[in-house]
Amino acid sequence: MSVNSLIKAALDPVAPVEADTYEDTAATYITFGYVSPPRSGLSDHEIFSISVHLFAPTGEDTIDKRRAIKKALAAAGTTWPAYSNASDKDGQHHVFECQLVREVGAE
């Protein structure tokens, strides 16, 4: 399973989710992206640094969704996500960052 498929399957029960850009109409949704820095040595594994973003309207209670995102990512095999709140006057923006180790070519 690709990294995109793995993350999307893990987070889909929480809210609508798309890689990179969400273009549908839901007010609450998730986007994600990842990078894979160059490997050192001859390792047969690759580390993916994943960034997940939960967007929601101001005033919506997102505590359960934030907890579910952390648990879903960890259950999918990532490290326990770091969390930061990037919300502003335009709405809620919650950021989760974690890593995933996969065999080379798993992307």
mmCIF file of the C-alpha atoms, coordinates in Angstrom:
data_MODEL
# 
_entry.id   MODEL 
# 
loop_
_atom_site.group_PDB 
_atom_site.id 
_atom_site.type_symbol 
_atom_site.label_atom_id 
_atom_site.label_alt_id 
_atom_site.label_comp_id 
_atom_site.label_asym_id 
_atom_site.label_entity_id 
_atom_site.label_seq_id 
_atom_site.pdbx_PDB_ins_code 
_atom_site.Cartn_x 
_atom_site.Cartn_y 
_atom_site.Cartn_z 
_atom_site.occupancy 
_atom_site.B_iso_or_equiv 
_atom_site.pdbx_formal_charge 
_atom_site.auth_seq_id 
_atom_site.auth_comp_id 
_atom_site.auth_asym_id 
_atom_site.auth_atom_id 
_atom_site.pdbx_PDB_model_num 
ATOM 1   C CA . MET A 1 1   ? 0.000   0.000  0.000  1.00 0.00 ? 1   MET A CA 1 
ATOM 2   C CA . SER A 1 2   ? 1.354   3.447  -0.887 1.00 0.00 ? 2   SER A CA 1 
ATOM 3   C CA . VAL A 1 3   ? 1.972   6.110  1.755  1.00 0.00 ? 3   VAL A CA 1 
ATOM 4   C CA . ASN A 1 4   ? -0.921  8.168  0.312  1.00 0.00 ? 4   ASN A CA 1 
ATOM 5   C CA . SER A 1 5   ? -3.289  5.191  0.472  1.00 0.00 ? 5   SER A CA 1 
ATOM 6   C CA . LEU A 1 6   ? -2.209  4.307  4.004  1.00 0.00 ? 6   LEU A CA 1 
ATOM 7   C CA . ILE A 1 7   ? -2.713  7.818  5.388  1.00 0.00 ? 7   ILE A CA 1 
ATOM 8   C CA . LYS A 1 8   ? -5.981  8.360  3.530  1.00 0.00 ? 8   LYS A CA 1 
ATOM 9   C CA . ALA A 1 9   ? -7.402  5.028  4.751  1.00 0.00 ? 9   ALA A CA 1 
ATOM 10  C CA . ALA A 1 10  ? -6.351  5.781  8.332  1.00 0.00 ? 10  ALA A CA 1 
ATOM 11  C CA . LEU A 1 11  ? -7.902  9.263  8.417  1.00 0.00 ? 11  LEU A CA 1 
ATOM 12  C CA . ASP A 1 12  ? -10.995 8.814  6.246  1.00 0.00 ? 12  ASP A CA 1 
ATOM 13  C CA . PRO A 1 13  ? -13.182 7.714  9.202  1.00 0.00 ? 13  PRO A CA 1 
ATOM 14  C CA . VAL A 1 14  ? -12.356 10.997 10.995 1.00 0.00 ? 14  VAL A CA 1 
ATOM 15  C CA . ALA A 1 15  ? -13.264 13.522 8.255  1.00 0.00 ? 15  ALA A CA 1 
ATOM 16  C CA . PRO A 1 16  ? -13.061 13.881 4.472  1.00 0.00 ? 16  PRO A CA 1 
ATOM 17  C CA . VAL A 1 17  ? -9.363  13.650 3.555  1.00 0.00 ? 17  VAL A CA 1 
ATOM 18  C CA . GLU A 1 18  ? -7.259  14.440 0.501  1.00 0.00 ? 18  GLU A CA 1 
ATOM 19  C CA . ALA A 1 19  ? -3.566  14.584 -0.219 1.00 0.00 ? 19  ALA A CA 1 
ATOM 20  C CA . ASP A 1 20  ? -2.236  18.120 -0.749 1.00 0.00 ? 20  ASP A CA 1 
ATOM 21  C CA . THR A 1 21  ? -5.415  20.105 -1.495 1.00 0.00 ? 21  THR A CA 1 
ATOM 22  C CA . TYR A 1 22  ? -9.051  19.606 -0.526 1.00 0.00 ? 22  TYR A CA 1 
ATOM 23  C CA . GLU A 1 23  ? -11.399 20.837 -3.258 1.00 0.00 ? 23  GLU A CA 1 
ATOM 24  C CA . ASP A 1 24  ? -14.804 19.597 -2.088 1.00 0.00 ? 24  ASP A CA 1 
ATOM 25  C CA . THR A 1 25  ? -17.367 21.479 0.012  1.00 0.00 ? 25  THR A CA 1 
ATOM 26  C CA . ALA A 1 26  ? -17.152 20.067 3.558  1.00 0.00 ? 26  ALA A CA 1 
ATOM 27  C CA . ALA A 1 27  ? -16.499 22.723 6.205  1.00 0.00 ? 27  ALA A CA 1 
ATOM 28  C CA . THR A 1 28  ? -14.368 20.297 8.237  1.00 0.00 ? 28  THR A CA 1 
ATOM 29  C CA . TYR A 1 29  ? -11.721 18.326 6.376  1.00 0.00 ? 29  TYR A CA 1 
ATOM 30  C CA . ILE A 1 30  ? -8.187  16.949 6.459  1.00 0.00 ? 30  ILE A CA 1 
ATOM 31  C CA . THR A 1 31  ? -5.279  17.422 4.082  1.00 0.00 ? 31  THR A CA 1 
ATOM 32  C CA . PHE A 1 32  ? -1.848  15.851 4.264  1.00 0.00 ? 32  PHE A CA 1 
ATOM 33  C CA . GLY A 1 33  ? 1.521   15.799 2.575  1.00 0.00 ? 33  GLY A CA 1 
ATOM 34  C CA . TYR A 1 34  ? 4.882   14.240 3.169  1.00 0.00 ? 34  TYR A CA 1 
ATOM 35  C CA . VAL A 1 35  ? 8.557   14.528 2.317  1.00 0.00 ? 35  VAL A CA 1 
ATOM 36  C CA . SER A 1 36  ? 11.254  11.907 2.175  1.00 0.00 ? 36  SER A CA 1 
ATOM 37  C CA . PRO A 1 37  ? 14.746  13.298 2.676  1.00 0.00 ? 37  PRO A CA 1 
ATOM 38  C CA . PRO A 1 38  ? 17.696  11.667 0.928  1.00 0.00 ? 38  PRO A CA 1 
ATOM 39  C CA . ARG A 1 39  ? 18.790  8.375  2.451  1.00 0.00 ? 39  ARG A CA 1 
ATOM 40  C CA . SER A 1 40  ? 22.235  8.050  3.902  1.00 0.00 ? 40  SER A CA 1 
ATOM 41  C CA . GLY A 1 41  ? 24.233  4.912  3.384  1.00 0.00 ? 41  GLY A CA 1 
ATOM 42  C CA . LEU A 1 42  ? 22.816  1.773  1.877  1.00 0.00 ? 42  LEU A CA 1 
ATOM 43  C CA . SER A 1 43  ? 19.690  1.499  4.005  1.00 0.00 ? 43  SER A CA 1 
ATOM 44  C CA . ASP A 1 44  ? 16.794  -0.392 2.475  1.00 0.00 ? 44  ASP A CA 1 
ATOM 45  C CA . HIS A 1 45  ? 14.319  1.797  4.368  1.00 0.00 ? 45  HIS A CA 1 
ATOM 46  C CA . GLU A 1 46  ? 12.993  5.282  3.768  1.00 0.00 ? 46  GLU A CA 1 
ATOM 47  C CA . ILE A 1 47  ? 11.717  7.760  6.374  1.00 0.00 ? 47  ILE A CA 1 
ATOM 48  C CA . PHE A 1 48  ? 8.645   9.808  5.451  1.00 0.00 ? 48  PHE A CA 1 
ATOM 49  C CA . SER A 1 49  ? 7.951   12.995 7.416  1.00 0.00 ? 49  SER A CA 1 
ATOM 50  C CA . ILE A 1 50  ? 4.186   13.441 7.316  1.00 0.00 ? 50  ILE A CA 1 
ATOM 51  C CA . SER A 1 51  ? 2.214   16.621 7.958  1.00 0.00 ? 51  SER A CA 1 
ATOM 52  C CA . VAL A 1 52  ? -1.553  16.329 8.532  1.00 0.00 ? 52  VAL A CA 1 
ATOM 53  C CA . HIS A 1 53  ? -3.834  19.372 8.668  1.00 0.00 ? 53  HIS A CA 1 
ATOM 54  C CA . LEU A 1 54  ? -7.324  19.448 10.158 1.00 0.00 ? 54  LEU A CA 1 
ATOM 55  C CA . PHE A 1 55  ? -9.381  22.465 9.092  1.00 0.00 ? 55  PHE A CA 1 
ATOM 56  C CA . ALA A 1 56  ? -12.689 23.369 10.768 1.00 0.00 ? 56  ALA A CA 1 
ATOM 57  C CA . PRO A 1 57  ? -14.887 26.412 11.308 1.00 0.00 ? 57  PRO A CA 1 
ATOM 58  C CA . THR A 1 58  ? -14.274 28.603 14.329 1.00 0.00 ? 58  THR A CA 1 
ATOM 59  C CA . GLY A 1 59  ? -16.331 27.379 17.264 1.00 0.00 ? 59  GLY A CA 1 
ATOM 60  C CA . GLU A 1 60  ? -16.629 23.746 16.164 1.00 0.00 ? 60  GLU A CA 1 
ATOM 61  C CA . ASP A 1 61  ? -15.625 21.266 18.868 1.00 0.00 ? 61  ASP A CA 1 
ATOM 62  C CA . THR A 1 62  ? -12.745 19.340 17.289 1.00 0.00 ? 62  THR A CA 1 
ATOM 63  C CA . ILE A 1 63  ? -11.282 17.667 20.378 1.00 0.00 ? 63  ILE A CA 1 
ATOM 64  C CA . ASP A 1 64  ? -12.588 14.194 19.469 1.00 0.00 ? 64  ASP A CA 1 
ATOM 65  C CA . LYS A 1 65  ? -11.354 14.549 15.875 1.00 0.00 ? 65  LYS A CA 1 
ATOM 66  C CA . ARG A 1 66  ? -7.899  15.657 17.059 1.00 0.00 ? 66  ARG A CA 1 
ATOM 67  C CA . ARG A 1 67  ? -7.661  12.651 19.365 1.00 0.00 ? 67  ARG A CA 1 
ATOM 68  C CA . ALA A 1 68  ? -8.884  10.336 16.606 1.00 0.00 ? 68  ALA A CA 1 
ATOM 69  C CA . ILE A 1 69  ? -6.279  11.671 14.165 1.00 0.00 ? 69  ILE A CA 1 
ATOM 70  C CA . LYS A 1 70  ? -3.435  10.976 16.603 1.00 0.00 ? 70  LYS A CA 1 
ATOM 71  C CA . LYS A 1 71  ? -4.690  7.478  17.332 1.00 0.00 ? 71  LYS A CA 1 
ATOM 72  C CA . ALA A 1 72  ? -5.347  6.667  13.653 1.00 0.00 ? 72  ALA A CA 1 
ATOM 73  C CA . LEU A 1 73  ? -1.888  7.767  12.565 1.00 0.00 ? 73  LEU A CA 1 
ATOM 74  C CA . ALA A 1 74  ? -0.180  5.767  15.311 1.00 0.00 ? 74  ALA A CA 1 
ATOM 75  C CA . ALA A 1 75  ? -2.322  2.716  14.496 1.00 0.00 ? 75  ALA A CA 1 
ATOM 76  C CA . ALA A 1 76  ? -1.238  3.048  10.852 1.00 0.00 ? 76  ALA A CA 1 
ATOM 77  C CA . GLY A 1 77  ? 2.387   2.684  11.939 1.00 0.00 ? 77  GLY A CA 1 
ATOM 78  C CA . THR A 1 78  ? 3.607   6.258  12.332 1.00 0.00 ? 78  THR A CA 1 
ATOM 79  C CA . THR A 1 79  ? 5.343   7.724  15.332 1.00 0.00 ? 79  THR A CA 1 
ATOM 80  C CA . TRP A 1 80  ? 3.021   9.407  17.855 1.00 0.00 ? 80  TRP A CA 1 
ATOM 81  C CA . PRO A 1 81  ? 2.185   12.752 16.190 1.00 0.00 ? 81  PRO A CA 1 
ATOM 82  C CA . ALA A 1 82  ? 3.432   16.103 17.445 1.00 0.00 ? 82  ALA A CA 1 
ATOM 83  C CA . TYR A 1 83  ? 0.627   18.676 17.552 1.00 0.00 ? 83  TYR A CA 1 
ATOM 84  C CA . SER A 1 84  ? 0.446   22.419 16.996 1.00 0.00 ? 84  SER A CA 1 
ATOM 85  C CA . ASN A 1 85  ? -2.465  24.804 16.732 1.00 0.00 ? 85  ASN A CA 1 
ATOM 86  C CA . ALA A 1 86  ? -2.177  27.112 13.719 1.00 0.00 ? 86  ALA A CA 1 
ATOM 87  C CA . SER A 1 87  ? -5.728  28.504 13.946 1.00 0.00 ? 87  SER A CA 1 
ATOM 88  C CA . ASP A 1 88  ? -6.433  32.135 13.184 1.00 0.00 ? 88  ASP A CA 1 
ATOM 89  C CA . LYS A 1 89  ? -9.399  34.466 12.692 1.00 0.00 ? 89  LYS A CA 1 
ATOM 90  C CA . ASP A 1 90  ? -10.387 32.584 9.523  1.00 0.00 ? 90  ASP A CA 1 
ATOM 91  C CA . GLY A 1 91  ? -10.918 29.254 11.294 1.00 0.00 ? 91  GLY A CA 1 
ATOM 92  C CA . GLN A 1 92  ? -9.330  26.315 13.009 1.00 0.00 ? 92  GLN A CA 1 
ATOM 93  C CA . HIS A 1 93  ? -6.142  24.777 11.628 1.00 0.00 ? 93  HIS A CA 1 
ATOM 94  C CA . HIS A 1 94  ? -4.633  21.907 13.603 1.00 0.00 ? 94  HIS A CA 1 
ATOM 95  C CA . VAL A 1 95  ? -1.300  20.448 12.485 1.00 0.00 ? 95  VAL A CA 1 
ATOM 96  C CA . PHE A 1 96  ? -0.026  16.941 13.265 1.00 0.00 ? 96  PHE A CA 1 
ATOM 97  C CA . GLU A 1 97  ? 3.506   15.874 12.342 1.00 0.00 ? 97  GLU A CA 1 
ATOM 98  C CA . CYS A 1 98  ? 4.859   12.348 12.474 1.00 0.00 ? 98  CYS A CA 1 
ATOM 99  C CA . GLN A 1 99  ? 7.177   9.947  10.700 1.00 0.00 ? 99  GLN A CA 1 
ATOM 100 C CA . LEU A 1 100 ? 6.751   6.631  8.963  1.00 0.00 ? 100 LEU A CA 1 
ATOM 101 C CA . VAL A 1 101 ? 9.472   4.166  8.050  1.00 0.00 ? 101 VAL A CA 1 
ATOM 102 C CA . ARG A 1 102 ? 8.861   2.037  4.962  1.00 0.00 ? 102 ARG A CA 1 
ATOM 103 C CA . GLU A 1 103 ? 10.922  -0.114 2.647  1.00 0.00 ? 103 GLU A CA 1 
ATOM 104 C CA . VAL A 1 104 ? 12.492  1.771  -0.222 1.00 0.00 ? 104 VAL A CA 1 
ATOM 105 C CA . GLY A 1 105 ? 10.018  2.101  -3.086 1.00 0.00 ? 105 GLY A CA 1 
ATOM 106 C CA . ALA A 1 106 ? 6.908   2.023  -0.874 1.00 0.00 ? 106 ALA A CA 1 
ATOM 107 C CA . GLU A 1 107 ? 5.838   5.474  -1.970 1.00 0.00 ? 107 GLU A CA 1 
# 
